Amino acid sequence: MIKIISPEQFKHVPWKNGQGSTTELAINDGGNVDSFKWRLSIASVIKNGVFSDFSGYFRNLVLIEGQGITLEHDQAKTDKLDTLLSIAKFDGTSRTLGLLKSGPIKDFNIMTNKSCTHAVVETYFEQQIVDIPECDLCFIYCLSGQCTLKQQNITLPAGHLLKIQAPKVGTLQIEGQKMIIIQIDTKVKCKPHANTV
């Protein structure tokens, strides 16, 4: 199954810490902000502050707009996102402090339940052709311009999300620039889990 998800289908969801909202692009069937296998979202960060607690989840965070942000995790590990499409990968259990470099930013978030779901996230800045990996589920987000799924002749406009169910190795290619490709693999059953606030 191949499906394009448009911005009109995205949902606005309040942050768990009450300091803003996020745009939810996709979530597993039956999932919600408190319990899910995987979730894709975009958030605007307008001031310095501590990120919501997502204990039990692993996070991939991609800078998609703005001058940059520094993430300090448990006052130990630090990620500096200062170029478009740079990625931070960190445990949602960490106490993460976001420090803006110069003004607001937008980030693309990929969160996965550590007990049952694994994600591989890659970003591509320059125009190129990329083989779609074999996985349970693949998402492609086009940040600007347009991307083309070559074998299907499907065009993905900027700001849209492409969902591909169970792609097989060597069968599909995507051509474009400034794109995020997310590979998701999920075990049969997740451990029961609900986030704390």
C-alpha positions as a printed Julia matrix, in Angstrom:
197×3 Matrix{Float64}:
  0.0    0.0     0.0
  1.28   3.45   -0.97
 -0.45   6.55    0.38
  0.2   10.3     0.39
 -0.76  12.07    3.62
 -1.42  15.78    3.06
 -1.03  18.62    5.6
 -4.84  18.84    5.76
 -4.83  15.36    7.3
 -2.29  16.2    10.01
 -3.57  16.67   13.58
 -2.71  19.32   16.17
 -2.0   17.79   19.59
 -1.1   19.65   22.85
  2.37  19.01   24.3
  2.49  16.82   27.37
  4.28  19.59   29.28
  1.53  22.08   28.39
  3.91  24.61   26.83
  2.81  24.3    23.21
  1.43  21.94   20.6
  2.71  19.54   17.99
  1.5   18.63   14.52
  0.98  14.87   14.37
  1.63  13.53   10.88
  1.13   9.82   11.56
  0.76   7.35   14.42
  0.22   3.59   14.6
 -3.38   2.32   14.57
 -4.8    2.55   18.08
 -1.99   4.79   19.29
 -2.39   8.08   21.14
 -0.06  10.64   22.69
  0.17   8.61   25.92
  0.81   5.17   24.42
  2.0    4.26   20.92
  4.37   2.04   18.93
  5.56   4.84   16.67
  4.67   8.46   16.02
  5.77  11.13   13.53
  5.26  14.81   14.33
  6.46  18.36   13.71
  6.87  20.87   16.53
  7.73  24.56   16.76
 10.12  25.52   19.55
  9.84  29.23   20.34
 11.72  29.42   23.65
 14.28  27.54   25.72
 12.87  24.81   27.93
 12.77  21.2    29.07
 11.3   18.68   26.63
  8.32  16.5    27.58
  9.1   13.22   29.34
  8.79  10.29   26.93
 10.15   7.5    29.12
 10.08   4.17   27.31
 10.58   5.76   23.89
 13.55   6.5    21.65
 13.62   9.79   19.76
 15.04  10.99   16.44
 14.75  14.76   16.07
 15.52  16.53   12.77
 15.95  20.29   12.31
 13.69  21.42    9.44
 13.51  25.19    9.95
 15.42  27.88   11.83
 18.96  28.71   12.91
 19.46  25.76   15.22
 19.04  24.3    18.69
 21.3   22.65   21.27
 19.93  19.7    23.24
 21.45  18.95   26.64
 20.57  15.46   27.89
 20.82  14.8    31.64
 23.55  17.48   31.79
 25.88  14.97   30.14
 25.39  14.34   26.41
 24.89  17.31   24.07
 23.51  17.45   20.51
 23.97  20.57   18.39
 21.58  20.92   15.47
 22.84  23.9    13.49
 22.32  22.84    9.87
 19.12  21.97    8.04
 18.23  18.24    8.32
 20.79  17.54   11.05
 19.63  14.8    13.45
 19.73  14.2    17.2
 19.15  10.66   18.46
 18.39  10.24   22.16
 16.43   8.37   24.82
 13.07   9.91   25.7
 13.77   9.04   29.34
 16.51  11.67   29.45
 15.85  15.1    30.91
 16.45  17.1    27.73
 16.89  20.87   27.77
 16.47  22.7    24.45
 18.48  25.9    23.96
 17.7   27.92   20.85
 20.62  29.3    18.86
 18.93  32.37   17.36
 15.15  32.48   17.23
 12.44  29.81   16.85
 12.93  26.5    15.06
 10.81  23.65   13.74
 11.76  20.03   14.22
 10.55  16.73   12.79
 10.18  14.05   15.47
 10.24  10.28   15.1
  9.42   8.49   18.37
  9.38   4.72   18.8
  8.46   2.41   21.67
 11.76   0.85   22.75
 10.14  -2.46   23.74
  8.9   -3.31   20.27
  9.79  -0.8    17.55
 13.0    0.24   15.82
 13.45   3.17   13.45
 16.26   4.12   11.09
 16.16   7.78   10.04
 18.19   9.24    7.16
 18.14  12.75    5.7
 19.14  13.82    2.19
 19.94  17.45    1.38
 21.15  17.28   -2.23
 19.11  16.11   -5.23
 19.61  12.35   -5.61
 17.99   8.96   -6.16
 17.66   6.73   -3.09
 16.66   3.05   -2.9
 13.7    2.49   -0.57
 14.8    0.03    2.15
 12.98  -3.22    2.9
 11.08  -2.79    6.16
  7.66  -3.12    7.78
  6.82   0.5     7.04
  8.56   3.37    5.27
  7.76   7.08    5.44
  9.21   9.82    3.25
  8.78  13.49    4.12
  9.5   16.08    1.43
 10.71  19.31    3.01
 10.87  21.46   -0.14
 10.47  21.19   -3.9
  9.02  17.79   -4.76
 10.04  14.13   -4.57
  9.15  11.42   -7.07
  8.58   7.72   -6.43
 10.05   6.64   -9.74
  8.59   3.17  -10.39
  5.07   4.33   -9.47
  5.36   7.79  -11.05
  3.99   9.32   -7.84
  4.91  12.93   -7.05
  5.19  13.98   -3.41
  4.76  17.75   -2.94
  6.63  19.75   -0.32
  5.18  19.4     3.18
  3.53  16.05    2.39
  4.25  12.59    3.81
  4.47   9.38    1.77
  3.59   6.09    3.49
  4.75   2.79    1.97
  3.61  -0.46    3.58
  6.18  -3.31    3.55
  8.41  -2.22    0.65
 10.69  -4.95   -0.75
 14.38  -4.47   -1.41
 15.25  -3.27   -4.91
 11.69  -2.49   -5.99
 11.26   1.25   -5.32
 13.36   4.4    -5.61
 12.67   7.97   -4.52
 14.21  10.98   -6.27
 14.38  14.38   -4.64
 16.19  16.73   -2.3
 15.7   17.9     1.28
 13.88  14.71    2.24
 13.63  12.56    5.36
 13.34   8.77    4.97
 12.1    6.76    7.97
 12.36   2.98    8.13
 10.2    1.36   10.83
 10.23  -2.26   11.98
  7.88  -3.5    14.7
  7.75  -6.7    16.73
  4.45  -8.54   17.12
  3.61  -7.17   20.57
  4.71  -4.17   22.6
  4.99  -4.19   26.36
  2.13  -2.31   28.04
  3.25   1.27   28.49
  1.85   4.66   29.33
  3.86   7.85   29.62
  4.16   9.89   32.75
  3.53  13.61   32.53
